[in-house]
Amino acid sequence: MAAVTGLLASLWLSAASHAASPVQEAQQAELERVRLQIADQVQLVAFDLVDEMVVSLRDDPVFDKPTPVVLADVTVPVGLGAGMASLVENHLATVLLANPDTHLQLVHCPSCTAVVVHSGPEATVISRGHDQPETLEKLGVGTGQHALFVDVEAEGAFLVLRARLTRLTESQPIVWSHTVATSASTPALLRQPDGLTTASEARAEYLDALRDRGPIAVPLRFAVRTFARPDEGVAAPPFVWLQSGVELGVTDAQAWTSSILVGYSFIPQAYQGIMGQARVHRLLTGRARSHIKPDLYGFVGAAVISVWGPATGAFSSEVLTADEIIAALEEEGPRTSFGTLQVGLDLRVGQRIGLSTFLETIPDYANSPNFGNYVRVGLGFQSLGSEVTFWF
Amino acid sequence: MISVAFLPLLFPAAPAPGLARSRAWARQYDCERISDEVALQRYPGRVRPSSPEEDPDRTVVICHQRLLSEGLREPRDEAVLRDLRDTADAIAVATEGLRPGLGEVTWLVDVHYPDGEVADKIGFATKNALMKRSLSVSDRVPLLTASDLGVLTRMPPEQAYPKACRRYHDTGSLGDDEVLVAVVQLDVRQTTLLAGICHQGRWGWLP
């Protein structure tokens, strides 16, 4: 009993001496979080390198006919864990299966990747099976197979993939090797496994996509403008606009764009309006427009609006009386023109559809009793707009 | 005027460290200076084309953030892995001067580095660098007996490697038509790797 107690005590002491302090645990947890984040970032780039390797094997096959190959080892950057190795291994198997022109037939060989021990008169050797082809032969695994080794490593700012094919004979000759590197800051090419292209072809596709509609696009926009209610009196009604025009991207990156649009608004028996508008947009999320993620633009602009109709009486600098409102409803109403300045945000998805909102100041009516202010930052913003845009 | 003259020193262009950027932050980046033409080709839309008024020989500094930030790996491993491509290429280039005298041989690679995982990667890179130069390379590693290793590991490296080379030859582990490239780290504090070759029992360090 005393011996058991002593054993338990020593185990406890041993466990206590190895237990990490809370600070160390927090550091370990933080390191793991950073590792996971980096693995997420480099995973697509690693897949890209695997694709590139398979493209080179497809375009210039090592073997003339389909040949059995053991996927012997896939290793990933030191510090990023085995989970990423499994993902890279699965991706490699997927693209090899989808590209039989590579003439590499993946085969299952548990003895090749297992640790084997061979004891002979000269020595006892412990190693992986593929390092001892003679032992594999004794285990009944046919010789002459090939083993594929793949290694991905982070070297500074670059991710480097190395691969080699070794014939599993006694001399273990390397029959093919491949090294390819890419920068992790390069966008992943996202090639289809059954339609692999070379890096230059994929890059050309990417640039074509970047320039898909050239520098000029035609937006079609539905906008609603509301006007802030004054402390007293009648507010101007909301206006619904249909707008179209042209938008010009300054560079391929579409970081800066400008647009000129004209618009028309019509509500029967209420009002009509026409407008012209110019804006300059600046991309806020990144330095180039993304094809896979939404883009947020900020913009400033100016518009000239002309409205008329029975419901446009509020576009005045004077207080409206009840008689004036009733009289306006019975007549066509006055025709009023004014200028505005805008500032807003525009969220776009793939340059196909966008949602935007903006604040607008109307200098002519800054002191009008018929308009309140949504926001006042030195300047009062009397109008708030929301828009849905489609690009063609 | 004098204080204005010091501003570029206090606030240098990114990613140089200065008042606004720490040295640790600057160390996250690898930078290279490339020609304007190459920069426009490699990074379309991200490099501003030069205007006719600008210097036609304008160069562009491209900086990439390192993939793994400091602290994620052992500093020694990080230093070795960061320059792995250059190290492997340098070893392969250093063998070029020896090849005419060696004739048709098969090249073997062995790595002596404290961390096995990193050692595998060094070996992988070296083999590929040799293959790139159209050499005949094998995945085989020559072996020594446990008793040989027992003696060799007690000797200083300057004596151990020539002795090991002799033993490889005497035991037949390394054939006459085979050359072993051994990539070694002589001191665990070193971040540079040395390479030597063993052929027909003779050992020599590569320059």
Boltz contact constraints between the chains, C-beta under 6 A:
constraints:
  - contact:
      token1: [A, 42]
      token2: [B, 67]
      max_distance: 6.0
  - contact:
      token1: [A, 78]
      token2: [B, 73]
      max_distance: 6.0
  - contact:
      token1: [A, 78]
      token2: [B, 77]
      max_distance: 6.0
  - contact:
      token1: [A, 78]
      token2: [B, 117]
      max_distance: 6.0
  - contact:
      token1: [A, 79]
      token2: [B, 72]
      max_distance: 6.0
  - contact:
      token1: [A, 79]
      token2: [B, 73]
      max_distance: 6.0
  - contact:
      token1: [A, 123]
      token2: [B, 145]
      max_distance: 6.0
  - contact:
      token1: [A, 151]
      token2: [B, 121]
      max_distance: 6.0
  - contact:
      token1: [A, 151]
      token2: [B, 124]
      max_distance: 6.0
  - contact:
      token1: [A, 153]
      token2: [B, 121]
      max_distance: 6.0
  - contact:
      token1: [A, 154]
      token2: [B, 67]
      max_distance: 6.0
  - contact:
      token1: [A, 154]
      token2: [B, 68]
      max_distance: 6.0
  - contact:
      token1: [A, 155]
      token2: [B, 81]
      max_distance: 6.0
  - contact:
      token1: [A, 155]
      token2: [B, 82]
      max_distance: 6.0
  - contact:
      token1: [A, 155]
      token2: [B, 84]
      max_distance: 6.0
  - contact:
      token1: [A, 155]
      token2: [B, 85]
      max_distance: 6.0
  - contact:
      token1: [A, 156]
      token2: [B, 30]
      max_distance: 6.0
  - contact:
      token1: [A, 156]
      token2: [B, 66]
      max_distance: 6.0
  - contact:
      token1: [A, 156]
      token2: [B, 82]
      max_distance: 6.0
  - contact:
      token1: [A, 157]
      token2: [B, 30]
      max_distance: 6.0
  - contact:
      token1: [A, 157]
      token2: [B, 64]
      max_distance: 6.0
  - contact:
      token1: [A, 157]
      token2: [B, 66]
      max_distance: 6.0
  - contact:
      token1: [A, 162]
      token2: [B, 124]
      max_distance: 6.0
  - contact:
      token1: [A, 162]
      token2: [B, 128]
      max_distance: 6.0
  - contact:
      token1: [A, 166]
      token2: [B, 139]
      max_distance: 6.0
  - contact:
      token1: [A, 171]
      token2: [B, 138]
      max_distance: 6.0
  - contact:
      token1: [A, 172]
      token2: [B, 138]
      max_distance: 6.0
  - contact:
      token1: [A, 172]
      token2: [B, 139]
      max_distance: 6.0
  - contact:
      token1: [A, 172]
      token2: [B, 140]
      max_distance: 6.0
  - contact:
      token1: [A, 173]
      token2: [B, 138]
      max_distance: 6.0
  - contact:
      token1: [A, 174]
      token2: [B, 137]
      max_distance: 6.0
  - contact:
      token1: [A, 174]
      token2: [B, 139]
      max_distance: 6.0
  - contact:
      token1: [A, 177]
      token2: [B, 128]
      max_distance: 6.0
  - contact:
      token1: [A, 177]
      token2: [B, 131]
      max_distance: 6.0
  - contact:
      token1: [A, 179]
      token2: [B, 128]
      max_distance: 6.0
  - contact:
      token1: [A, 183]
      token2: [B, 64]
      max_distance: 6.0
  - contact:
      token1: [A, 184]
      token2: [B, 67]
      max_distance: 6.0
  - contact:
      token1: [A, 185]
      token2: [B, 64]
      max_distance: 6.0
  - contact:
      token1: [A, 251]
      token2: [B, 45]
      max_distance: 6.0
  - contact:
      token1: [A, 252]
      token2: [B, 44]
      max_distance: 6.0
  - contact:
      token1: [A, 252]
      token2: [B, 45]
      max_distance: 6.0
  - contact:
      token1: [A, 253]
      token2: [B, 45]
      max_distance: 6.0
  - contact:
      token1: [A, 287]
      token2: [B, 46]
      max_distance: 6.0
  - contact:
      token1: [A, 288]
      token2: [B, 45]
      max_distance: 6.0
